[in-house]
């Protein structure tokens, strides 16, 4: 989760006609008439091709760039998924803050979390033809507390809700905030556990619950329309299989996508909400253990962070210099 005036054909044709002898004017007229018919046929073909392009473009399911947070949080980098090269200039973090997490919206913009000393603010990055265009604050979206390496971010695809995880020691707090109104809902826990792999489907927020000192990981969910309170009120969805600690909800909320690592290979597997495996999306050799899964803002492709960035149908994108990435 890049970038002669043409001579007027009429002017060129007028100059050529001025050089034609009068005796061959009729023949020239026939040639020109045939040429105009040919041009019209080409124009009609071009128009049909132009009309077909939006449909063909709609079939493209994977974005052309990813947006990554530089390792130290000092900047955002836009990276081409085909070449692995950076597109445009890095975007610097606001003064006195750093970037931490990034999430993509379905309109192709990105929300970025920026921790400070006592709170976390959020900015929105917009691109223009795959290049950074502007970065603007989201004034009403602020989460109090100190961000840690475990803190995670997820934004609903329509941008209506931001979820962020704050920790006090090893105890998590999940904040859900509306960027439009600034209204907060908070879920807390007294248990020592990591709350990660956040994802949205509608108003349902899913996460992976990983108790400290345990190798077991469980997917749970919150109906954010319901009452806030203790995380123990969240719903257990399924335990993750051995070798998996990351899973996200599909956009329609009807299935889960989990990353399962074994022998330096990563498999993306879909499961029913009852925990039954249904389909293998892809298997690839990876450089490191998976740390994140991210559904493309188009709602189709899934990118895994495992040292570098991996997705189906695109080359491996360099990612070891990134702390987080979204596409």
Secondary structure as UniProt FT lines:
FT   HELIX           9..17
FT   TURN            18..19
FT   HELIX           22..24
FT   HELIX           25..58
FT   STRAND          65..70
FT   TURN            71..72
FT   STRAND          75..80
FT   TURN            81..83
FT   STRAND          91..92
FT   TURN            95..96
FT   STRAND          101..104
FT   TURN            106..107
FT   STRAND          110..115
FT   STRAND          119..128
FT   TURN            129..130
FT   STRAND          131..144
FT   TURN            149..150
FT   STRAND          153..155
FT   TURN            157..158
FT   STRAND          162..168
FT   TURN            169..170
FT   STRAND          171..177
FT   TURN            179..181
FT   STRAND          184..201
FT   TURN            202..203
FT   STRAND          204..211
FT   TURN            212..213
FT   STRAND          218..223
FT   TURN            224..225
FT   STRAND          229..230
FT   HELIX           231..233
FT   STRAND          235..239
FT   TURN            242..243
FT   STRAND          246..249
FT   TURN            251..252
FT   STRAND          255..262
FT   TURN            263..264
FT   STRAND          265..272
FT   TURN            273..274
FT   STRAND          277..285
FT   STRAND          292..295
FT   TURN            297..298
FT   STRAND          302..305
FT   STRAND          309..310
FT   TURN            312..313
FT   TURN            320..321
FT   STRAND          322..326
//
